[in-house]
């Protein structure tokens, strides 16, 4: 399955807070060991606030980026490992959740069996493709799309962007293996290096699958040719920020006319979707190229392309040689990792994903206290009040649009901890007598069927977009909801022994961040019910775009590495949310007793502790390769610039650290921008 519309997800998030007064016996909060006192805050605030952490936490070779967020993820991973290992101490009935989770984990841990089987688990799949006649292409794609790979194109079901109460079907070209079109089209040193490594990867895994060297080389040539042709007409990162461009409704007759080499009616029927009368094509130009390729490629090229899709999809679930090849390409070359994660971490990620809510139920029963949910709700309400004040006091927005904005804010749905109803996984049959790959296919087929079963039905607004154990948070514009799973509602991001400044600077900013996503360059296009509709006056929309363009240009000027600049357009939504989160949480913090005082703790004023806490959220070390990769594919700015770039627009930050004209961090008041 594929979904081109992504939730507005923060790269990390946090738990709730307890109210404390300045001067209490504070044990948590700002840690002086995280600071680099050799650097002045006005010179480089990120280095000043996090340089000590970076020095004390050298980059683990398992990671291409490791930060405070990853510390929490590691803790969660260890907790989940203990849960799953304990399952082995009890006998579980066949078909039970315990049996499925336990057996799937053990299949991933059985290195002896995986290495003995080598490519045998995919032999039958490859034979099916190799014996395929041209007339069998549609049937073969249906088979692959149900649980192996979205070769050429794929479909998914989600709410109608203009009628958020109902689910419709969407279709899109297959995702590019390298993640971004520029890797195929640009000829800079890094892109060329990655393309060359990709060719070697394809050749390696195809040889491991049984192909002769000459045949594997031809497969690599064909795959790169196909993906490059699709890359040429795929939307740029900047274009993809405009969701309306991806909303293109076709009735079946028009879809059949415009993309004649895909028998849509038969395809939908064979995929188990009955009575489909319309489909949303996310990128018509790219799908037209796919349609063309399906008719112009030779039979051998099609078989080679489909075979590679099978091998690449399975490579993480086969022998060590396949896994090593996958790591070398996508982790080492692209991200700079130099060491694989241990097998238990890799094996753990599978049931944690394909049986996510089943693992989540075990997780919350042991690790999520009910009190956390209540505290979190209180904090969310505090931030909602603050954001409402900001909206009401905007000097660039008319009263008419303000009313609509406040209606949307007050309509936010808030999800905390875990869903009220757990998913039913009885439809998955995990059989340890079968190969790891065969069980993965069963799980993926189940997930595909589960997703497609929503077609034509009302949207379930109680459904979650993340599992409870996920260390993250999100805003979903089509349901107008903010969600904070149990996985992030724990230390180190919430510390009940820390002061309010520390907690509001961390979790408070993140809650404000998710709320602000409802009013960023994408979220602002959806109303209180989650429908994509224009609720702005034209004058207000024009003023908004002028202000956001200032933010775009600020980030475009940032040099992230060498001569590579940040992408202010692609990261605009997250940059708006970071700034909004900071401003809104600061307003909420100033209503607390500590926020109203000037009493210092460890030599820092309340305002200083607020901003130091925010910076600590993004403390991290990162490889140069990962800097370049994330700049291409990630809608979030790099951690350093989420701090330095965002804070340069916050007046109270300059005052807190006496930052003045001439300092590197200084930005003239006329050049600062306030959006929310």
N, C-alpha and C positions, 0 to 999 in steps of 0.2 A: 504493500500500500504506500501511497505517497500523499503528502498534504502540502501544497504550496503556500497555504496561508498559515503562518506560524503565530502562536500566542506571543504576546509581548512579554517575554520572559527575561527577568533579571538574571545575571550570572550567579547570583547568590541572594539569599534573603535570611530573615532572622525571626527570632521569637519575641514574645511580649516582655513587658517590664513591670517591676514593682516600683511604686513611688517611694523615693527616699529624700531626705532633706540634706542639704549641704552641711558638712560637719559631722555626719554620722560616721560610724566606724567603717570606712570604705576599704574593702579588701580587693575588689576587682576594679574594672574600668581601665583607665589609661596606664600602660606599663612603660615606665621610663626606659626599660631595656630595648624597647622597639624604636627609640629615637636615634637619630644621628646628629649629635650636638655640634659636630664640626661644620654643619651646614646651617645657614640662617634660614628661618622660615620664609623670609621674603626672597631668598635666592632660588630655592627649589623646595616647596613645601612637602611634596611627596617624599623626597629623599630625607628631609628633616624628620618627618613623622614616621617613616617606615624603614629608614636605612639600617637601623639596628636590627630590626626583624630580618631583613634581607641577609645581613651578615651572619646572624645566628641560625639561619635556616637555609644553608646552601642547597642548590637545586638537586633533588634526588634524580638519578638517571632514569627512573621510571616515568618521569614527568617532563613535559616540555614547558609547563608553567605550574608552579606550586605556590599557593598562597594560603591565607587564613581560611578561605573557603574550602580549600582542599584538606586542611586539617580536620574540619568538621566532617567532610565526606569520608575521610579515612576512619574516623571514629564510628561513623554510621556503618561503614563496610565491616568493621570488626564486630559490631553488634549483630549485624545480619548473619555474619559467618557463624557466630556462636549459636544463634537461633537454628540455623540449618544443620550444624553439626550435632546439635542436641536431638534433632529429628531421628538420627540414626540409632539413638539409644532406645527407641520405641518401635514396636512393630506396627506398621500402618496398613490398613486394609487397601486392597487394590482399588484404584479409582479415587482414593481420598486425596485431599490437598497435600497432606504430609508425604504420601507416597510419590506424588508427582514432583514436588519440589526436591525431595531427597534424591530420587533416582536421576532427575535431570542434572543435579549438581554432581553426582557421582559419575555420570557419563562424561562430563567435562573434565573430571579429575583423573580418569583412567588413561594415562599417557601410554601405557603398554599396549592396550587395545587399539587406541587411536593410531599409534605408529605402525602396528602390525597391519591394520586395515588399509592404511595409506590412502589411495584413491579409490578403493573398492566401493565405498558408500555412494560415490557419484557416477559409477560406471553405467548403471541402468539409465540414469537421467541423460547422460551424454549419448548413449546408444539410441535413445528415443529421438533426440534431436538429429543425430547423424542419419537416421533412416527416414527422416521427414521428407515428404514430397512438398512441392510448392503449394499444392492445394490444401495441405495440412497446416499451413502457417497460422491461421486464425485459431484452430483448435490447440496448437502448440502454445500460442501466446496465452490463451485462457488457462491452460494447465500451469504455465509458469507464473502468471499473474495471481493465481490463487495461493501461492505459498513459496515461490522460489525467487522470482525477480521480476521487476517491471521492465522487461526488455521492450525497447522502442517507445512504449507509452504505458500509462497506467491510469487507474481511476481511484477515486475516493469519495466518501459521502460525508457531508457536513451541512450545516444550516445554509439556507439560501441567504445570501448577503442582503437581499432586499425584503426578505420575509423570514426573519430569524426564528419563527416558530416551527418551520418545516425544514426537513432535510432533503437535499437534492444531490444529484451525482455530478461530480466534476471529473474532467479528463485533462491530462497534461502529458507532455513529452517526458521520456525517462530522464531521471536526474543524471547529471554529468559526474562521472566517477571521480574526477579531480576536484569537484566542489564548486568551481567557478569558471566561467567561460574564458577569462583572461589567460588562464594557464594553457589553453589550447591556441590562443590567438596572438599573444604577445611574445616577443623574441628577446626580452631581457635575460640576463644571466640566470636568474632564479627560475623563471618560467621554463626556459630551455632545459635546465637541469632536471626539473620535475617531469617534463615530458619524456626526456630520455630515460629517466628512472622508471616511468610508467610503462614504457615499451619493454624494458627489461623485466619488469614485474609480470606483465602479461606472458612473455615468453617463458619465464620461470614456472609459473603456475600451470601453464598449458603442457609443458614438458612433464611436470610432476603428475599431470592428469593422464599422461600416456602418449602425448603427441611427439612426433619426431621434431628435431630442431628446426628443420625447414618449414614444417607445417605450423609450428608454434610461432615462428617469425611472421608467417603470413597472417595468422590470427591477429597478432599485435598490429600489423599494418592495417588490417581491415577495421579493427575496433577503433584505432586512433582516427582513421578516415571518417567513420560514422559519427563519432562523438564530436569531432572538429566541425563537421558539416552542421550538426545540431547547435553547437556552440555559437556559430556565426549568426544564427537568427534567434538565439535565446536572449531574453531581456537582460539588460545590464543591471548591475546592482542598484544603480540609481533609479532606473525605470521601475524596478520591482517594489519601490517604496509606494507607488501609486496603486493601491489595491483595485481601484475602479478599472484599471487597464486589464485586470485578470478576470473581470466579471463579464463574460461574453456568452449569452444564452443562445443556444442553437436548438431548434426542433430537430427531430431525427432526420427529416427529409433534407434539411439544410446541411446537417452534419454529414450525411451520406453524399450530398452533392459536392461539398467543399473538401471532404476527405474521403474520396471514393474507394480507396484501397483498404478501408477498414469497414467491414460489414457490421455497422453499429447495432442494428436490431438483433442480429444473431449473437454478436459479442455479449451484449447485455443479458440476453436470455441465457446464454451458456455460463455467464458469471453468476447466475442466480437472481438477476434483477428483472422482475416481470413488469411489463407495462411502462417502461421508460419512454416518456414522450419528449423530454428535453434534457440537454446536458450543458453544463457550463464549461467552455473550453478556456483554460487559463491563459494559454499563449498560442493563438491561432497560427501565427507565422511559424513557430517552432514545430507545431503539430503538422502543419502543411509540409514541412521539410521531411518529417518522419514518414508521412504518408507517401511522399515522393520516393524516399529511400526504399520503402517496403516494395515498391514496384520496379525500381531500377537496379537494385543490387542483384548480383547473381545468386543462384541457389546456394553455392558454396559460401559466399560471403555472409548470407543470412544464417546458415548453419554455424559458421565460425563465430559470428557475433552472439548468437544464442548460447552456444557452448561456453564461451567466455563468461557470459552472465551467470551461468550455473556454477562454474568453477570459482569465480570471484565471490559469489554469495556464500558458497560453502567453505571457503578457505579458512575461516576462523574456527571451523568445527571439524577439521580433518587432522592430519598428522602434523608433527612439529615443523616439518619442512614447509608445508603450506602456511602455517601460522607465522613462521619466521619470514617468509616472503611478504606476507601481508604487513607485518610489522615494519620491515625494512622500507617498504614503499610509503605507507600512509602514516607511520609514526616517526620513523627515523628521518627519511629524506624530507618529508613535508613539514614535520614539527620539531625535529631535532632531538627526539628522545634517543637515548643510547642504550637503554635496557628495558626489556619487557617486564611487565608486571608478573609476579609469581602466578603459577597456574591457579591457585585457589581464588585469586581475585578475578581472573578471567572466567573461571567456571561459575563463580558466584553471580556474575553480572547477567548470566543467562536466565535462571529462574527469577532473578530480581526484576527482569524485564518482561519475559513472556508470561510469567505468572505473577505480575507485579502486585496486584491488589491482594492476592493470596498471601504473599510474603508480607505485604503491608499490614494485613490483619494481625499476623503474628507479631509484627514489630510494635504496633501501637499498644497491643495488649500488655507488652512488657516495658516499653520505654516511654510512653507518652502519658504524663499525668493529666488528669482532667482539669486541674487548676490552670494549666497553661492556656487552655482554650478560653477560659473566662478572662484571664489577664490580657490575652491578645485582643479580644473583642473590645475591651476598655480602651486599649491603646489605639485601635483602629478608629473608634469613635472620636477620640481626641484629635486625631489627624484629619478626620472628615470635617470637624468643626473648623480647624485651622484652614483647610483648603477652601471651605465655603467663604471664610473671611477674605481670603486672597481673591477669589472670584468677584466677590461683591465690591472690592476696592480697586479693581483693575481700572486704570485710567485710559486704556485704549479700546475697551469693549463697551458696546451699547447695552442699555438696560434690557432690551429685548433678548439679546443673545445670552446675557448673564442669567436671565430667568431659565432659559433652556439648559444652560450649563449646570445650574444648581439643581434642576429637576433630575438631570442625569446623575449627578453626584449622589443625590439622596436616594437614587434607585439602585446604587451599587449592591450587588449580591456579594456576601462575604463568606468564604469557605476557609475553615481553619481545622487543621489536624488530619481529619480523615472523613471519607464519605459516610452518610447515614446508612447506605445500603451497599453491601459488598457484591462484587461481580461473581457470577457463577462460572466456574472453570470445569464443570463436569463434562463439557464437550471435548476436552483435550484428553487424549489417551497417550500417556507416556509409558513406553514399553522398553525396558532396559535390555531386552533380548535383541532389539533392533539397534542400528547404528545411531550415533549421536546426531548425525545429519538427518536421518530419517525422522527422528523425534523433533528436530528443529523445524523441519518442513511441516509436520503435523501442527506444531504450535503456531507457525506463521499462517497456515491455512485457516486455523481456528480464528486467529485475529482478523484475517481478511473477511471471513464470513461474518464475524461479529460486527465489523464496521459496515459492511454492505447491507446488513440486515436492517439498518436504520433508515434506508432509503424510503421516502414517501411517508415516513412517520413523523409525529411531532418531536421536536427537539427535547431531549431529556436535560433540563437545566440543573438537575441534581448530579449529573455525571461529572466526574473530575477529569481534568486534562493532565494530571500528574498523579503518580502513586504517592501514598502517605509517607513513605520512607525517602522520598526525593529531597535532596538538599537544594532547594530552589523555591521560586515563587513566580506567579504570573498574573497578568491581566488578560482577559479574553474579551475583545470588543463585541463579538456576536452574542454574548450572553451578559455583557456588562458586569463581569464578576472579577473580583480579586481573590486569589487563593494562596494560602500559606500552609503547605503540608507539614506534618509532624516532624519530618526529618530535619527541618531547619529551626524548629522551635526548641532549641537547647543551646548550651554553651558551646563555643565561646562567644556567640553573637548576642546572647542575652545572659546577663549576669545579675542575679537577684541581689548580690552584695555590692554591686556597682552603683554609682550615683546616677541621677537622672540625665546629666549631660552626656555621660558615656552611652547610656541606653538609647536616648533620643538621637544621638549622633550616629548610632549603628542601626538598630531595628527601626527606629522612627523614620530615618531617611528612606529606608527601603519600603516601608509601608507607603510613605508619601510618593515614592518613585512609582509604585504600582498604580496608585490612584491617578497620578499625573498621566500615565499611559492612556487613560480614557480621554485625554485632551491633547495628545501629541499629534504629529502630522498625519498619522494613520487613525488613531483612536477618535479624533475629533470628527471624523466622517461618519460615525455611528451614533444613533440616538440612545435614549435611555432604555429602549427595548432591544437594542442590538441590531437595529436595521441600518443599513448603509443609506443614509439620507442627509440632506443638507439642512441643518438647523441653524445656520449662521446667516446674518445679513451679509451682503456682498462687501460692504465697507469693512466690517469686522474681519471677514476672511482675508481681505487684502492687507489689513494691518497685521494680522497674524503672520502672513507669509513674509512681510517685510521684516518683522522681528526675528522669525526663524532663519531668514537668510543671513542675518548678522551672525547667528550661532553657526550656521554652515560655514561661513567664511572664516570665522575664528578657528574652527577645527581643521579646515583645509590648509591653514598655514602651519599646522603642527608637523614637524618632521619626526617620524617614528623611528627611522633607521636609515642611515645613508642618505639617499635622495628620495626615499619613499615618504609621501605625506599621508596623513590621516584622511579619511573620506568623510567630510562633514555632511554630505547629503545622505549617504547610506546609514550613518550612525545618528542621524538627526533625532529620531524618536527616542532613543536611549539618552541622548544628551539633554533633550527637553525634560525627560523624566528625572534624570539625575539632578538637574538644577531645580526642578519643581520639588523633588523630594527633600532636598536640602532646605529650601526656603520654607516649605510647609512644616517640616519637622522642627525647625528652629522656632517658628511661631508658636507651635504647641509646647515646646520646651520652655519658652519664656513665660508660660502660664504657671509653671511649677514653682515651688518655693526656692529651689536652687537657681532656677532661671531668673528669678527676681532679685537674687542676691549677687554680691561680688566676692563672696568668700572663696578663698583659694584652697585647693587640695593639691598637695605635692608641688606647690609653687605655681599651679596653673589656675586661671580664672575659670568660671563655669563655661564661658563662651569658648575659651581655648580648648577645654576638654571636649566640648561638643565637636569641634572641627578635627581635633586629633583622633577622636573615636571614629569619625567618618573616614579619615585617611587610612586608619588601621584596617578597615574593612577590605581595602584593596591592596594591602601589603602582599607582595609576591616577587618571585624570581621567574624569569622567562627566557627561553632561548631566542636567538636571533631569527631562526627559521620560523618559530611560532609567532613572533612579532609580525613577520611578513605574511604568514598564512592568515592570521586573524584579521589583519588589516584588509585582506581581500574578502574574507567570507563571513566575518562576524559583524552583526549590526551594533554590537557594543564597542565603545572606544576601549583602548587598552587601559588597564588599571591606573597607570601613572597619569593619564590624561583625564580620566574620570575624576581625579582629584584636582590636579593643577588646572586643567581646562575649565572645569565647572566652577571652581572656587573663584576664579578671576572675575566672575560676574556677581559675586556676593559681597555687598557693601560691608556687612557685619563681620565678614572674615577679615577684611583689611583692617578694620578697627581693632579686632581681637588681637592681632599680632603686630600692630603698628607698622603695617606695610605701606611704604611711601613711594612717591614718584622716584624713579631711578632703580628701584628693585626689580628683579626679573619677573616676579609674580605680579607686579603692579599693572593695572589696566586703567587707563583714564576713564573717569565717570561717563564721559560722552560716548565711549566705546563699549561700555557694559550694556547688557541687554537683560531685561526682566520679562519673561513670558507669562508664567503663572506664579 
